[in-house]
Each structure stands twice: as C-alpha cells, then as structure tokens.
Amino acid sequence: MIEVRQAREADVGAISEIFRASYGDNYTFPEFYQEEFLKKLVFSDDTLVLVAEDSDDKRLLGTASVVLEVGSLTDLVGEFGRLAVHPDGRGRGLGNLLMEARLERVRDRLHVGLVDGRVVHPITQKISQAHGFAPVGFVPMMAQFGDHRESLAWLVQYFGDALELRRNHPRIVAEAYHLATMAMENVGIAPDVIVDEESTAYPQVGGFEVQELTTEGYAALLRIERGRVRRREIFGPLSLHYGFFKIKARQSSYLIARQQGRVVGAIGFTHDEHERNVRIFEMIHLDDEVIRFLLEELGERCQAWGVVAVQVGVGADATRMQRTLLELGFLPAAYVPAHAFHEVERVDVITFLRLLAPLDLGDLELISPTREVAQLVVESFARREVFPELRAAVGGIALFAGLTDEQALRVAGSCGHVTLAPGETLFAAGDPSDVMYLLLAGEAERVLPDGCEAGTFGPGSSLGAVAMLTGGEHVATATAKSDVHAGVISRTAFAALVRQRPDIGVVLYRNLARAFGSQLRQADLEHEDGAGWRLSTADGAEIK
C-alpha cells in the first residue's frame, strides 16, 4: 500500500536518490541532488514537498512538489512540478496519487496552478489532464537534459475566484490570436480577445549608457513608477519590490540605462548558465524611448553568452510591447488567462520566446489537445526560420505590389512553408484551390489534363494565387521539377488576414483586378451563344 505524506527532513536523502535514479546525473535541475537544497524546500512555507511511501517497508518511491510563490508580489500562482517516481515504483499509479494529494493540499492557497511538463513521453500530460489541467502553451527547446534540449508543455488549472477576477476583452496582436483562442477554449472560457492592429512598436533610440545594477542605482530605480507599478507590461517571478539583496540572492540581474548620468530605465532578468536560458521578469522606464534599447542590449549579451532561449511574459493588453518583441524575433509560445494579479484584476499573460539556435524538437509524444497547441506554436517558429525568404518573395510578386514594408511583413507572417522533392505534386487538376504557393527555391511546372505544358515557374513566382482568391477547382496540375521550397498561404489564413487588415485586402484585390483587366485587353474573348464571356487566367481558373 502507498501512503502520500508531506516530506520531512529525514527524507531528503531518499528524495535525492529518487531524482538520481529517475534522471541519471544530468537532471535539468541539479540542485535536487543536493540535500541542503532539499532541506530548504522541506522547511519552506513557499514550497510543498510530498513523498509516496510504501507502508510495508517504509521505502520512498516517489516525490512531487508545488512551488507556491512563482508569481511576483504574492499573486497566488503555484507551479506543480518536480514529480519523480523511482523505477522500482513505476506502474503503481504513484503519479496520480501524488497529483491528487497536491491538489487537495493547495487548492485553497492558489488561484492558478501551472504545470510545465516534459513531452518526450505522455505521462505528465495524461496525469495533468486527468486531474483538470488544460494545455495553454508549448515552449520549444526550453529545458536542458544532458547534452540535448527538450520542449515543455504548459498546462493550467484555476481555483477559487481566479476567473471571476479576470480582466475581460484583452487586446492582443494578431500573431497571438489563434493561440489565445485555443488556450481559452481549452480552459473553458469563451474567447473574448480583441485584435489590435493599430499599436506600433516602441521606437529604436540609442545613446544610453548601460551598466549592471548596484546599490548605487537601486534607490533611483525604485522611484520610477512606469513599468514597475504604473503601465506594467512585463510579468515575471521577481520584482524590484523584493529588495536589491534578495534579488541578487535569487541570481537575478538588472541592466540599467543612464542618460547624462541619470537612471532612465532598467530590464530585470535571470540567466541560467546551466540551462542556457534567460528569463526577463521586469522592465522599468521613465519614457518609451529606452524600452527597445534595453531589449536589444540584453539580446546582444544573450548572443555573447551562448543563450539558447529567451523568455518573457507580457500582459495581454500591452500590444506595443507585444509588437516590439515580434520585431525582435520573439514569438508567442503560451497564453495563460488570469495569470497575474495587477491592481484590482487578474490579467492574461502571453509568454513570448526567442530562440537563438535552430529549431530542433527531437522526439515528441503528444496527446490531444496538447498536440494541437504544440502544432500551432511549432508552425510559427518554423515560419520564423524562413521568414527572410518569405518576406523577399512577397516583395517580388505582382499580386503583392504596392504593399508597405509593414504590410508585406504581415503577409509573410501568415505564410506556412513546405518542401517538395522532384516529382511531388503541389496541386492536381480537379483539386479545390484552397492554397497558394510562393516559390522560394527550385522549379515547378504546370501541365494541363491533355498533357500540354502550361509553363515552368522558378523562385519569386506564385502558383494558385488567382485560383485561391476566386474559388473553384484547379484545371491544371503543378509538379516540382526539382527540390522545391515554397511559402504557403491557405484560404483560411488569407481570409483572416484580410478580415483583420482590410488595408492589405484592398491592395491585393486591386492588383487582382488590374491583372484581370490586363488579360482582358490581351486575350481573345469568345462569346458562346449569349451564355457569357469566358476567360482562362494564368492560374488555370475559369472566370465567367
């Protein structure tokens, strides 16, 4: 029989052995091998540590914990993590017992419970979802296990008045919309986000002096309200309120910016050299001009430090910060409703992630609906890797002529991408025309059903654009002649883009009308017994 109880000081040696037996010598949190660290956790009021004990021989076979103070300023957020079961205890349901015991003990102490689970096996996902946690994010390459990196799935559960205190109708950038709506549906909230297309990024301004925070600058920084108390945009596990020495004890740092000797802003972050991660937890600023400068300065240092991933949580109403992060290479990875308590409400928080290494997910075992969240996030990171090519392709296609740089970036951001080997089909005659292709590399040819070639297309060409916009079926087959790398825009993505950005739609449909007008002037029009005029477009779509 298994008994789950709270850990005692005498248990720390056995807890350390459970982690070592479960993960070897390369656990991403090596402090869990250290008995002194485990003693602090056992005695801390901010951490609940449980153990699963075999009541027959009193042997500890499993352990799990809840960190009750992962949010800044005691905002009732807890992390359900560090669950480990000794190999000798597996198959006995210890994971479920430990999760049930944790929920029973902390549900009255929390508003929000978070799980960041491994995805190389489905055990954490299954246990979490079976006990009421729902997936809200997927953070690629965030954890270091030995010589490889692993991704994490984020799941959330709410307690007490958390959702009643939530700020409704947050304003977000379009790039976070699909993730936000999926996350809210998963947790049982009717999606209520508003896409904000008007907010611009913070300006790019230089000329500031940068140094690490010392006691000399601490008092001056504490007097700045913007970003720290008023207009707070970044939400993390620490705050300047904690005190300079406590921040240092948590291995956290600030870069401060000075202008003519005066402190004008600072960015707070933690740098984990073992994990090769940086987490931004606070941004303080006298005015808007220093914000982007500090983000770029930290980004340059992350490159020099060999950091793999940079993470930051942004309030769902902070669209200028969201837009700035997107321009700096960050992408939405998680959306947690009611994540942080601010002023008199709980606000939604979007976790943005920037990868400084090529995307490499390794082996994944995902279950639904975590799988769908992961797919959405991974697609955006995959697009980011070919984003420069997509942006260049958009700029060279007649259909997109006249777009501003910002508009072209939005179109490129709506693209997926695909790679095809010689002989593979992009689309076949009779297929629904629901996607268009932007050729980035390689060649493709179109062949009519009667076997006649209808042209060869190379980099910078589009295939299926007019057919996708006008509907109907393809009347020709497009096949890769060589290795083809292409951007892809689906009709659904295009419709969403035009709905959110009618200014882009006006340009595209104007270009389409001009193309039709040009073809009408050049084509031989055939009148068929008064049935109407018929025109075959370059994409093979028939217009009547």
Steps between C-alpha positions, in 0.01 A plus 500: 500500500620852417465793739551858377616739771689825542878465486713522812865589554588131533367438147738725304759228433234268357348785293839575349543132413157492329604784267836338428341164428238661276719740301859385541767762562368751245173627647424850381463611865820362659421669829251218566798273554622725783371414846550854636281642223234237564501579872422864420208392285363270769506778762386782271147635536507584128552141384300184559705181465322164508630145498338166413597234756450125484326434833638147519874567483490882553696555179446830315410431138384839369500873566333814367483865597305822457686831499241735644672831427595496133318827429614849589348675803320193633246470218390146595665310218649158569714269288427127518832345414796283584303176500726196499425132554774249575528227230410244768169678563378548146173346386336542840316829432733713714486793259122525532513461878756778532300733275178435695679567829651825373165632379330410826760688705537822296170574326404743780837678474507571126312667219709356218684169479755446223671188368800515268523140392748304294379385159744218420236273655128559563489412870498857636244608242269209584523547877452877477205489263336221701505732803356811337802672346458629142775578246564868428848501349800317361847641566756358254855411612459654844661232720850353495516126566857374475632582153161570341217746540135417557179689452239552771120492491322757717173403666284702739219455752306766691382513859278727706412837347776506240280522191244728665781751554628472142522816289273441200556583132878538497658661191769295330700492177366287217796261521379384844131473409475131404705387801292719733166369375620139511627540857177664619285232341715231665443650846128555438497877441309652208771675291467875547833639379504805274764518226678837507654594165555867582772480764855554379825369643707708736749727320862408435709757687863479607749706694444353846773382734453146633627341821397228741292604798683570824384645831594841362221495240244302696326788680472710184351208310252422777357851462400438137136394480455428127531132427541412865174624650326702228466374142644165592548290185740219597405249768760273656587316820695789654468873551715786619264512800672188634810699585842518338668234711214250470508544124872427497443194717259371235784528244320777316640810333397835360652697217442867565505775240628847578467822306735780597569315822133464596334157534221485237414130490593140573427146388497218755589144404633167623779322312527127557839394364423130540167527317642761260178696544414859582166602650402868497285586802477879514534815289520842668513821296459875528376522142445284192835572336709274724283186474615360167859603571510286815342201325756523219789545744399189693455313171858576396629376834295181469669433166841546663408274794394215272139512620259272313163639611375835634158504667277788608141523623303797365161628607229432244415871478859610435479497121793741448729269697361198314565666164853599606584145606371363169728737311793383714443134412279385790190288436197409716548160666233498774187690594391476864169669587487672841868424553610803706329724753543869416328792671146362560478226234666188370648559155571257217869453423658401169834322528728604215809296412802579287718212385865579430567153356340307212169335586568137600212329678634146515257222592154605619209300638198727518137430578201711403437788564865566589588379150289770335651777715851375424430484128380860496808626685751290305359618168564861597860426600556303180368797300736730686801306376405563137348842568769702316448288189122538523528875543723527192262281298199712593683811386568353155150374407267718295195407708664670803628809317441823689506354851693700757785328683277448804218357288740265318629379836145416607437305179825307546402430859181329376697254288586143579770321305548166329782303337434266207724251320515475119178350367287587803172678430411847627144467375319288242237580241162475672637577848330778700702819463541572870871595517751707310874436479790748496803330351815574701735247335477243221268472201145373443309436179130509416347240269146506362283186507570445126873478575591844363753692711370833631830646617792459737528716810808587709586693818288812544201349319158431645284200423130476573459861613216604272330161528509522880354851500226426249407146610424196289726212410845488343485420128871409484747297703808662655801275568847563642767471231779520757522531878248773576480719808184712508297723724133406535199721572171321562163651414415492872816690596448745217138565600607559861772740385262700281239508779756630748677725251257632237771744382702199378192348338436821304851487350481131408157514340595819314802317358278204411256729315787660310628157397156403373470828311837446334404147397166617364677749278743238372288185484278385218154507650257237385122554510302177538133537394441786743599285796763752606864575452758243604861574602767251602742659750872429533425278799260288298184623671205564273307821552153550356 
